Every structure is written in C-alpha cells, then in structure tokens.
Amino acid sequence: MDRGINRSYWVYILASKPHGTLYVGVTNDILGRVEKHRQKKGSAFTAKYSVAHLVHFEAFGDIEHAIQREKTLKAYLRAWKINLIERENPHWIDLYSEIRKKFG
C-alpha cells in the first residue's frame, strides 16, 4: 500500500468504532474529505451513523486506479474489510491525526 502524499487520489475506509459501521470512499483531498465527514457534511450515510474515524487509506497516482480500488473494496464482504483494516491498523486507531501531521 502506498501512503505517499505525492499521490493525487485516495481510497479510504471510515468506521464509527472498532468493528462498527464502515464506509468506503474515494477523494482527491483526503484531509478535506475526512474533515467534512467529521463535521457530518461528508455524506448523509456517514452523518446518520456517525462514521468519522479514518481507519484505512491508500494513495493512487490516477483516478482510474483509485475508483477501481474503491469499487473492489465496496464489493468486499464485511469480514474482508475488517481483515484489511486489522492487518494495517490492528487497534483501529483513528489515522486522521497521522495524515494531518504528515500532509497537513
């Protein structure tokens, strides 16, 4: 997984809590998009279910690959998404502050 800021497109997974409600999205501004979700302005779904903890993200150099990855993750079974999150982030830490420090 590439987490380089020099990439322009991001696929991300938000969670309401560990093993809670999950949301998969794609953006070209991960800091801004996650901030909108935190303000309950990102989407009706994330606002309704309080899904605002960034638990996984991947960077891509082009939109086609990012959209394809988003579609793949959305098609994953819930258990597969949880496995993906726990391989990289076993304690379900909110990664927003990490990316803010690195890229903000």
Secondary structure in CASP SS format (residue, H / E / C, confidence):
PFRMAT SS
TARGET T0000
AUTHOR 0000-0000-0000
METHOD secondary structure of the structure
MODEL  1
M C 1.00
D C 1.00
R C 1.00
G C 1.00
I C 1.00
N C 1.00
R C 1.00
S C 1.00
Y E 1.00
W E 1.00
V E 1.00
Y E 1.00
I E 1.00
L E 1.00
A E 1.00
S C 1.00
K C 1.00
P C 1.00
H C 1.00
G C 1.00
T C 1.00
L E 1.00
Y E 1.00
V E 1.00
G E 1.00
V E 1.00
T E 1.00
N C 1.00
D C 1.00
I H 1.00
L H 1.00
G H 1.00
R H 1.00
V H 1.00
E H 1.00
K H 1.00
H H 1.00
R H 1.00
Q C 1.00
K C 1.00
K C 1.00
G C 1.00
S C 1.00
A H 1.00
F H 1.00
T H 1.00
A H 1.00
K H 1.00
Y C 1.00
S C 1.00
V C 1.00
A C 1.00
H E 1.00
L E 1.00
V E 1.00
H E 1.00
F E 1.00
E E 1.00
A E 1.00
F E 1.00
G C 1.00
D C 1.00
I H 1.00
E H 1.00
H H 1.00
A H 1.00
I H 1.00
Q H 1.00
R H 1.00
E H 1.00
K H 1.00
T H 1.00
L H 1.00
K H 1.00
A H 1.00
Y C 1.00
L C 1.00
R H 1.00
A H 1.00
W H 1.00
K H 1.00
I H 1.00
N H 1.00
L H 1.00
I H 1.00
E H 1.00
R H 1.00
E H 1.00
N C 1.00
P C 1.00
H C 1.00
W C 1.00
I C 1.00
D C 1.00
L C 1.00
Y H 1.00
S H 1.00
E H 1.00
I H 1.00
R H 1.00
K H 1.00
K H 1.00
F H 1.00
G C 1.00
END
